[in-house]
Amino acid sequence: MSSLNKAIKQTTLIELLILILCFYSLHIAFSFRGFDLNMEWMYVLIIVYVLIKSGKYKTEPNLNIFSKIKFKYVFLIVIVNVFFSYGMLYLANTLNLGNLLAFNLIPNLKDIAFVGGLIGTVLISPISEELIFRGIILNRLKLVVPVDMAILVSSLCFGVLHSYGSMISAFVFGLCMCVLYVKTDNILVPISAHIMNNFFAEVLFYLDHDAILFSNGIVMTVITILAIISLYLILNSLKMELNYLNKK
């Protein structure tokens, strides 16, 4: 077991709560001076804390993070989740559930804020969210409730963190990440999958210069069909994986 995995298993919900309270204290203090600390800074704080804590544990790192699971299996999970999330975004947009598509599909690549946002979306958020929801919350819940219940509650918490358009897809994605973590006992596996998921989603957004994905009927019909197929594959896979985990 790597030092990082040991660190998150030894991190309690109280420690996580203290970190969150520290961030909001800093947020209030900085706001009085005209500075705005967004959520990314809280994520950075949590990542730094876990990394410092992992320094207490001396273990031999396993360079092959996919030693307990095939990479192509993780990659397939990511791809089907991307299709499903796009289908849910389209459904939410069709039903007018809030201003869900209020983002620029043609970003200015010269904008420093865009680069920072990309780093936050593709690296900081996936790492911190996996440490929080799969690493800390899931491990703590597993100590007091059955593993399937722990996975459900952790994924619900993760889903609520997202907007209406992506809440359901985030919940399903959370279930998949929980299964990957429990199955491998290596937090780097869901972190890698989460990074790939966000990267592919961002690339699709940024390449869609004419917003075809959300305006062309034929394209959206294809995506909807793929989303339905993806949901079936995800739920079928989750059912088998959860049955296996409950029998262990």
Secondary structure, DSSP 8 states (H G I E B T S, - for coil): --HHHHHHHT--HHHHHHHHHHHHHHHHHHHHTT----HHHHHHHHHHHHHHHHTT------S-TTSSS-HHHHHHHHHHHHHHHHHHHHHHHHTT-SSTT-S-SS--TT-HHHHHHHHIIIIIHHHHHIIIIIIIIHHHHHTTS-HHHHHHHHHHHHHHTS-HHHHHHHHHHHHHHHHHHHHH--THHHHHHHHHHHHHHHHHHHH-TT-GGGT-HHHHHHHHHHHHHHHHHHHHHHHHHHHHHHH-
